[in-house]
């Protein structure tokens, strides 16, 4: 392997939770091969299986092969999984008790690719669990060459799609629901492969679901729209298709299919907080039926207050945490929580190795809808008693000063303030709350807020954003 000119620093691609870079600039075959070798050395995987897969991006197969070469050179035995979604990797790491990597840049544009890594049992590899050590070792190998190994590992292949589909079906029984028409927008991402396997009859017997496919062709150039359903404009085609087909609901997955967004029968988005509350109710009931006295549900601090209120009312224990999947997964494990949800449509399940899976969340929504007669708009309204602002970014040079400016304006008001993740201001009478959270990687200050009524939500939102942006 030739060394890389480190003036093009691949190290910048290593983030707190994963690796993301621009293909052939900050992530190349050489950097990936070195990372594969470092992955084995840092995590002590010589002589063990290492799972390697990738999404539908054009660069993913080549990167997967390069990673496998590096891993095998250091004595590991790469198992090539081929085309997989991110939650397929978590499934494989959990059921096979092996570490692994999937090449994906999730919802990022086509010129990006990256790596999501997991330890045996699907535990995350993050900056707290070795990711930056892998980065530093890979940098050494790029500069000095990958060290020789006494025993080069063997590379084999394995397909986990059928086992993944069967496992998910074992967790949520959809055979007895009323027939539902579902539009699924795969965004030319990996849900185009996993949806027919799990919800269709490509592998398993048919369910009472009529699937209307939208952009199921695997194409990492994303010819129709970006595979990022968090942006409202990327939901437009799905919303139109739901109403045109008279569907019961729509599902939109991001590029690596670990997130799922839901559209009701009118074409309106259902908030991830409402989905969190809906799934939490189902998981609490199931856990209590199995003898668990007080099931734990994790939610991040900017999900709706409806989530902890419903959890408590149903006899569960809500636990509030910071934003970010590594925080959620660590708290899930520490608390032995049955379920966790984030505002960004990441949903975590104890039965899925504490990992996030958009498909399993979608199956819970289908079960909840299909076992009763109300339309989804009415069902979702039960879980959406508050009015939310959504996340609003402000470009601010001095984020700390902007927050202090807002807090100065709050002095003397009947509010509480906490700093779990950014700054959260909550009215003591429960009428509103808002959070200001600085981005770690961009000059953004992120605002999220909620209130009992729309007028209050808009008033507080406008006041806070005006204060934030005064010195921008």
ABEGO torsion letter per residue (X at the ends): XBBBBAABBAAAABBAABBBBBBGAABBAAAAAAAAAAAAAAAGABGBBBBBBBBABAAAAAAAAAAAAAAAAAGBBBBBAEBBBAAAAAAAAAAAGBBBBBBBAEABBAABBBBBBBBBGGBBBBAAAGAAAAAAAAAAAAAAEBBBBABBBBBBBBBAAAAAAAAAAAABBAAABBBBBBBBBAGGBAAAAAAAAAABAAABBBBBBBBBBBGABBBAAGAABBBBAABAAAAAAAAAAAAAAGBABBBBBBAAGABBBBBBAAGBBBBAAAAAAAAAAAAAAAAAAAGBABBBBBBBAABBAAAAAAAAAAGBBBBBBBBEAAAAAAAAAAAGBABBBBAAGBBBBAAAGGBBBAAAAAAAAAAAAAABABBAAAAAAAABABBBAEBBBBBBABAAAAAAAAAAAABGBBBBBBAABEBBBBBAAGABBBBBBBBAABABBBBBBBBABAAAAAAAAAAAAAAAAAAX
